Amino acid sequence: MTESAPNLVDLTPLLDDLRSQLRDRVSARMRPYRLGVVVEEGNVAGGSFARSLEREALASGVEVVHRTVPGDQAETTLTVLDALAVDPTINGLVVVQPVNSLATGVVAAHLPASKDVEAVTPAALAAAAEGRRRGTPVAEACLATLEFLGFDCSRTRILIVGHGPTGGRPISQRLLATGAQVSVIQSDIDEVDPLPPYDVLISAIGVAGITPKAAVRPGSTVLDVGTSIVDGQLRGDVSREAGADAARLTPVPGGIGRITAVCALLSLTELGHLQPGPVASWSLLEAVARMLSPQDAAGGAAAAAITGALAAALDGLCRLHGPADEISASGLAAVRLLLAADRDRLAFGEYQTARRRGDSAPLAAARLRALATPGEIAEQLHLLETRLQELETTPSLDLDRRLALQLAGAAREAVTRLQAEFSAQAS
């Protein structure tokens, strides 16, 4: 789509208004918001969104912690994600899709709901459906654009093409909550005849030029949400020919994507108000409970370490109103446990390699190293329990503190038991 097309919508006034709201929120805060962004290598289209997001963040005063991870190392990706999740100074996280190294749902399982900027976790989606928080940034961008164009969603017929987990599906759910009459075509729009009646067409497939000309009704409004990279250029679902009959059409690039980036940062500022507090700490502990299901000694020790790191982050959340040295101590506790988890994984990996090779001397040395790391983790968890017991919390946070103690204690017992079981195994 070229910018010379006469029906292209200029979203600059909407973008300026949203940017103004964002700057006001950032300037009103005593300390800067911090956003963690994780991008997998080779994710070209996602990298474009990440760059747009980071440009908007830096222009508004939001600090960005960017992490690029290998495209074929799931463990590295999870280690990076977990480290950002437990960092009490990070207010929100964006994991740019797709993530090819991880199975569907794994990213959501490792995200605390209180740091889920894109509303991909079940808890965040439920809160958005109930109106307790913003929905996914792309859904909020579509809603903001429709309002900017003068639509009353409760009186509008909307056809959404595409039903992906990060596109059409959350858009349809968000618009349904406004009372809009929503129809969804999951794919193969060419095979749907006749099309449902609509005032607005939202194309969210992500395949360049896939929307046929016959699908665009004369006089309708088209939001081109799906994007892809063709010959190094960002392209939308709607070709110039297909969109020619539309009364109004959002451009690609320069359309919904820019609005989406600012909506993500507005979500970040809302999440910041939940930290510190019961919602934030409970979400961190909820993530612990899901992860604390070890299948073997190495996995158990790593899960225990992450559990302890999350509990240390709770300590930091409780003390964010207190002296800087207390926050620093909590951060160091989390770092020590994460480093111990890394050493644990490496030690068990060396042991398993030596066992496969059958070399007795390297096997004995590797076994000793593998036996030492769970003990280190258990010691750190014990120190953490002592710290949590001494922690002075507000009444509203005391339940979270007690739950953190239970989880840290259970993790320490689990890793000690796993260490004993490994010790008893024949080498």
C-alpha positions in Angstrom: 0.0 0.0 0.0 1.4 3.4 -1.0 1.0 6.5 1.1 -0.5 8.3 -2.0 -3.7 6.2 -1.9 -6.5 8.6 -1.2 -8.4 6.5 1.3 -5.4 6.0 3.7 -6.2 7.1 7.2 -3.8 9.4 8.9 -3.6 8.1 12.5 -1.0 10.8 13.6 -3.5 12.8 15.7 -4.5 9.6 17.6 -0.8 8.6 18.0 0.0 12.1 19.3 -2.8 11.9 21.9 -1.8 8.5 23.1 1.9 9.6 23.3 0.8 12.6 25.4 -1.1 10.3 27.8 2.0 8.1 28.1 4.4 11.0 28.8 2.1 12.4 31.5 2.0 9.0 33.2 5.8 8.6 33.0 6.6 12.1 34.3 4.2 11.7 37.2 6.1 8.7 38.5 8.9 9.1 41.0 11.1 6.5 39.4 11.2 5.4 35.7 9.2 2.5 34.4 11.3 -0.3 33.1 10.3 -2.7 30.3 11.9 -6.0 29.5 11.9 -7.1 25.8 12.9 -10.6 24.7 13.3 -11.2 20.9 14.4 -14.5 19.3 17.1 -14.3 16.7 15.8 -14.4 13.2 12.4 -13.0 14.1 12.4 -10.3 11.4 8.8 -9.2 11.6 8.8 -9.3 15.4 12.0 -7.4 15.5 10.3 -4.6 13.6 7.7 -4.4 16.3 10.3 -4.5 19.0 12.2 -1.6 17.5 9.0 0.4 17.2 8.2 -0.4 20.8 11.6 0.5 22.0 11.7 3.8 20.1 8.4 4.8 21.7 9.6 3.8 25.1 12.8 5.8 24.9 11.0 8.8 23.5 8.6 8.8 26.5 11.2 8.2 29.2 10.6 4.4 29.7 13.8 2.4 30.3 14.2 -0.7 28.1 16.1 -3.9 29.0 16.5 -5.7 25.6 17.5 -9.3 25.4 18.1 -11.2 22.1 18.1 -14.9 22.5 19.2 -17.8 20.2 16.5 -19.2 18.0 17.3 -22.8 18.9 18.1 -22.8 22.6 14.9 -23.1 24.7 16.8 -23.3 28.0 18.6 -20.0 27.3 15.3 -18.3 26.4 13.7 -19.5 29.6 16.7 -18.5 31.7 16.6 -15.0 30.3 12.8 -14.7 30.7 12.9 -16.0 34.3 15.7 -13.6 35.2 13.7 -10.6 34.0 10.5 -12.0 35.7 12.1 -12.1 39.1 13.8 -8.7 38.8 11.8 -6.4 41.1 12.9 -3.3 39.1 11.3 -4.6 35.8 7.6 -3.4 35.7 6.6 -5.4 32.6 7.7 -7.9 30.0 7.1 -8.3 26.3 8.2 -11.6 24.6 8.0 -10.9 20.9 6.2 -13.6 19.0 6.8 -16.0 17.4 9.2 -17.9 19.7 10.1 -20.9 17.7 12.3 -22.6 20.4 9.4 -23.0 22.8 6.1 -24.9 22.6 2.9 -22.9 22.7 1.9 -21.9 26.2 5.4 -22.1 27.7 6.0 -18.4 27.5 2.7 -17.7 29.3 3.5 -20.3 31.9 6.8 -18.4 32.8 5.2 -14.9 32.8 3.9 -13.5 36.1 0.5 -12.0 35.3 1.5 -8.8 37.1 4.3 -8.2 34.5 2.4 -9.5 31.4 2.2 -6.4 29.2 0.6 -8.2 26.3 -2.0 -10.0 28.3 -1.1 -13.5 27.2 -1.4 -15.3 30.5 -4.7 -16.7 31.6 -5.0 -14.5 34.6 -4.3 -11.3 32.6 -6.8 -12.4 29.9 -9.5 -13.0 32.5 -8.8 -9.6 34.2 -9.0 -7.9 30.8 -12.3 -9.6 30.0 -13.7 -8.4 33.3 -12.4 -4.8 32.7 -9.9 -4.9 35.5 -7.0 -4.2 33.1 -6.2 -3.4 29.5 -6.3 -6.2 26.9 -3.6 -7.1 24.4 -1.9 -4.1 22.9 -3.2 -4.9 19.4 -6.8 -5.2 20.6 -6.5 -1.9 22.5 -5.0 -0.3 19.3 -7.9 -1.5 17.2 -10.4 -0.2 19.8 -8.6 3.2 20.0 -8.6 3.4 16.2 -12.3 2.7 15.9 -13.1 5.3 18.5 -10.8 7.8 16.8 -12.7 7.1 13.5 -16.0 7.8 15.2 -17.4 4.3 15.6 -19.7 3.4 18.5 -18.6 -0.2 18.8 -21.9 -1.2 20.5 -23.6 -0.3 17.3 -21.0 -1.6 14.8 -20.8 -4.8 12.8 -17.2 -6.0 12.6 -15.7 -8.8 10.5 -12.4 -10.1 11.8 -10.3 -12.3 9.4 -7.8 -14.4 11.3 -8.1 -16.0 14.8 -4.5 -16.3 15.9 -3.6 -16.2 19.7 -1.8 -12.8 19.3 -4.0 -11.2 16.7 -7.6 -12.0 15.7 -8.6 -13.9 18.8 -7.8 -11.3 21.4 -9.2 -8.6 19.1 -12.5 -10.4 18.8 -12.7 -11.0 22.5 -12.0 -7.3 23.3 -14.5 -6.0 20.8 -17.2 -8.4 21.9 -16.8 -7.0 25.4 -17.8 -3.5 24.0 -21.1 -4.9 22.6 -19.9 -5.0 19.0 -21.5 -7.4 16.6 -18.4 -9.5 15.8 -18.1 -12.2 13.0 -14.8 -14.1 12.7 -13.4 -16.0 9.7 -10.5 -18.0 10.9 -8.9 -18.5 7.5 -9.6 -19.1 3.8 -11.8 -16.1 3.3 -12.0 -17.0 -0.4 -14.2 -20.0 0.6 -16.7 -17.9 2.6 -19.6 -16.9 0.4 -21.6 -14.8 1.2 -19.5 -12.9 3.7 -21.3 -11.8 6.9 -22.5 -8.2 6.8 -20.0 -5.7 8.3 -19.2 -2.0 8.7 -15.5 -2.6 9.6 -13.1 -5.3 8.3 -10.1 -6.2 10.5 -7.5 -8.3 8.7 -5.2 -10.1 11.1 -3.7 -13.0 9.2 -0.1 -11.9 8.7 0.3 -12.9 5.1 1.1 -10.2 2.6 -1.7 -9.4 0.3 -3.9 -12.3 1.3 -7.1 -10.3 1.7 -8.9 -10.5 -1.7 -10.5 -7.5 -3.4 -13.9 -9.2 -3.3 -13.8 -9.2 0.5 -13.6 -5.5 0.8 -17.0 -3.9 0.4 -17.3 -0.4 -1.1 -17.6 2.2 1.5 -16.4 0.1 4.4 -13.5 0.8 6.8 -10.6 -1.6 6.8 -8.0 -2.0 9.6 -4.9 -3.8 8.3 -3.4 -5.5 11.3 -1.6 -8.5 9.9 2.0 -7.8 8.8 4.8 -9.7 7.2 8.2 -9.0 5.6 8.5 -9.3 1.8 11.8 -8.5 0.2 12.9 -6.7 3.3 9.8 -4.5 3.4 6.9 -4.6 5.9 3.7 -5.5 4.1 0.1 -5.8 5.3 -2.7 -8.3 4.5 -4.5 -5.8 2.3 -3.0 -5.1 -1.1 -3.4 -1.7 -2.8 -5.9 -3.3 -5.3 -7.9 -5.0 -2.6 -8.2 -1.9 -0.5 -9.1 0.5 -3.3 -12.9 0.3 -2.7 -12.6 0.9 1.1 -13.8 4.3 2.3 -11.0 4.3 4.9 -7.9 2.1 5.2 -5.1 2.0 7.8 -1.7 1.9 6.2 1.2 -0.6 6.6 3.7 0.6 7.7 2.7 3.6 9.8 -0.8 2.4 10.9 -2.0 0.1 13.6 1.6 -1.1 14.5 2.6 2.4 15.8 -0.6 2.6 17.9 0.0 -0.9 19.2 3.5 0.0 20.5 2.1 3.0 22.5 -0.8 0.9 23.8 1.7 -1.7 25.1 3.5 1.0 27.0 0.3 2.4 28.5 -0.4 -1.2 29.7 3.1 -1.1 31.3 2.2 2.0 33.3 -0.9 0.4 34.6 1.0 -2.7 35.7 3.4 -0.5 37.5 0.6 0.6 39.9 0.2 -3.1 40.9 3.8 -3.3 42.2 4.5 -3.6 45.0 1.3 -5.2 46.3 -0.6 -8.4 46.7 -1.5 -8.8 43.0 2.2 -8.5 41.9 3.6 -10.9 44.5 0.7 -13.4 44.2 1.3 -13.6 40.5 5.0 -14.3 41.0 4.2 -17.1 43.5 1.6 -18.5 41.1 4.4 -18.9 38.6 6.4 -20.7 41.2 3.7 -23.2 41.9 3.4 -24.1 38.2 7.2 -24.6 37.8 7.7 -26.6 41.0 7.1 -30.0 39.4 10.6 -31.6 38.9 11.0 -34.7 36.7 14.6 -35.4 37.7 17.3 -34.2 40.0 18.6 -31.5 37.6 15.2 -30.2 36.9 14.2 -30.3 40.5 17.2 -28.3 41.6 16.7 -25.7 38.9 13.0 -25.4 39.8 14.0 -25.0 43.5 16.4 -22.2 42.6 13.9 -20.3 40.5 11.4 -20.7 43.4 13.8 -19.1 45.7 14.6 -16.3 43.3 10.9 -15.5 43.0 10.6 -15.5 46.7 13.5 -13.1 46.8 11.7 -10.9 44.3 8.7 -10.9 46.7 11.1 -9.6 49.3 12.1 -6.9 47.0 8.5 -6.0 46.2 7.7 -5.7 49.9 10.6 -3.4 50.5 10.4 -1.2 47.4 9.2 1.6 49.7 12.3 1.1 51.9 16.0 1.8 51.8 17.9 1.1 48.6 20.3 -1.4 50.4 17.3 -3.6 51.3 16.3 -3.7 47.6 19.9 -4.4 46.6 20.0 -7.3 49.1 16.9 -8.9 47.7 18.2 -8.5 44.1 21.5 -10.2 45.1 19.6 -13.1 46.7 17.8 -13.7 43.4 21.0 -13.4 41.4 22.8 -15.9 43.7 20.0 -18.4 43.3 19.8 -18.1 39.6 23.6 -18.4 39.3 23.4 -21.5 41.5 20.7 -22.9 39.1 23.0 -22.3 36.1 25.9 -24.1 37.9 23.5 -26.9 38.8 22.4 -27.4 35.2 26.0 -27.4 33.9 27.2 -29.8 36.6 24.4 -32.3 35.9 25.0 -32.0 32.1 28.7 -32.7 32.6 27.9 -35.7 34.8 25.5 -37.2 32.2 28.0 -36.6 29.4 30.8 -38.4 31.4 28.4 -41.2 32.3 27.6 -41.8 28.6 31.3 -41.9 27.8 32.1 -44.3 30.6 35.4 -42.7 31.7 35.7 -43.4 35.4 37.9 -40.5 36.5 36.0 -37.7 34.8 32.8 -39.4 36.0 33.8 -39.3 39.6 34.8 -35.6 39.4 31.6 -34.7 37.6 29.5 -36.6 40.2 31.1 -34.6 43.0 30.3 -31.3 41.3 26.8 -32.4 40.6 26.3 -33.3 44.3 27.6 -30.0 45.5 25.3 -27.6 43.6 22.0 -28.7 45.1 23.5 -28.2 48.6 24.5 -24.7 47.6 20.9 -24.0 46.5 19.5 -25.5 49.7 21.7 -23.3 51.8 20.6 -20.2 49.8 17.0 -21.1 50.3 17.5 -21.5 54.0 19.0 -18.0 54.2 16.1 -16.7 52.2 13.6 -18.4 54.6 15.4 -16.7 57.6 15.2 -13.3 55.8 11.5 -13.7 55.0 10.7 -14.7 58.6 12.3 -11.4 59.8 10.6 -9.3 57.1 8.2 -6.7 58.4 5.3 -6.5 55.9 2.0 -4.7 55.7 -1.1 -6.7 56.7 -2.1 -7.0 53.1 1.2 -8.5 52.2 1.6 -10.9 55.1 -0.4 -13.7 53.4 2.0 -13.5 50.5 5.0 -13.5 52.8 3.7 -16.7 54.5 3.0 -18.4 51.2 6.5 -17.5 50.0 7.9 -19.1 53.2 5.9 -22.3 52.5 7.1 -22.4 48.9 10.8 -21.7 49.8 10.6 -24.3 52.5 9.1 -26.9 50.2 11.7 -26.1 47.6 14.5 -26.5 50.1 13.1 -29.9 51.2 12.6 -31.0 47.6 16.2 -30.1 46.5 17.6 -31.7 49.6 15.6 -34.9 48.9 16.7 -34.9 45.3 20.3 -34.5 46.4 20.0 -37.5 48.7 18.4 -39.6 46.0 21.1 -38.7 43.5 23.8 -39.5 46.1 22.3 -42.9 46.6 22.3 -43.7 42.9 25.0 -45.9 41.6 27.4 -44.0 39.4 
